[in-house]
């Protein structure tokens, strides 16, 4: 009765457990300072999603800076931010949503890691203490490279559907390159046919539904 199945990535192909592969400094800030920024931000915002927990497990829960204001993560804006005394505002999230002034260069670095199957978040900083409106005056000071853990049974599950004539498509909110790599690793047929629907009008989505397999 079923000839096509649409799946999410997290919890289906991956088990939701993430770990920090590396934290990369793209500024004069030391890696230790970046780790303190991340710890301070996540403790202040009380973000408790899988990404936040993975980062806190890596950077520790000591904090280290005085917080003036904070903005917790939400799924619609995909970033969180904190205003720190004498350090301006620090934000962490997807480059498309924070959109720092150096974003073109940063996107090249993110794409490089995403094509290896990693999820990448940017750490950005601006001089003032306004967390509610980020604007374009942020500069990227670092990257957080995260690794998803593929479910032990994912390859077998996808193989079962393939052997029974069921096509599989993947729909995810993560970076399209990252999702395509993971889909390929678990055996999704045509995983290289991937597209980001970020700026595609809703009425046009149907035009791509049969042409692509990872959304």
Secondary structure, 3 states (H helix, E strand, C coil): CCCEEEECCECCCEEEEEEEEEEEECCCCCHHHHHHHHHHHHHHHCCCCHHHHHHHHHHCCCCCCCEEEEECCCCCCCEEEEEECCCEEEEEECHHHHCCCCHHHHHHHHHHHHCCCCEEEEEEEECCCCCCCCCCCCEEEEEEEEEEEECCCHHHHHHHHHHCCCEEEECCCCCHHHHHHHHHHCCCCCCCCECCCCCCCHHHHHHHCCCCCEC
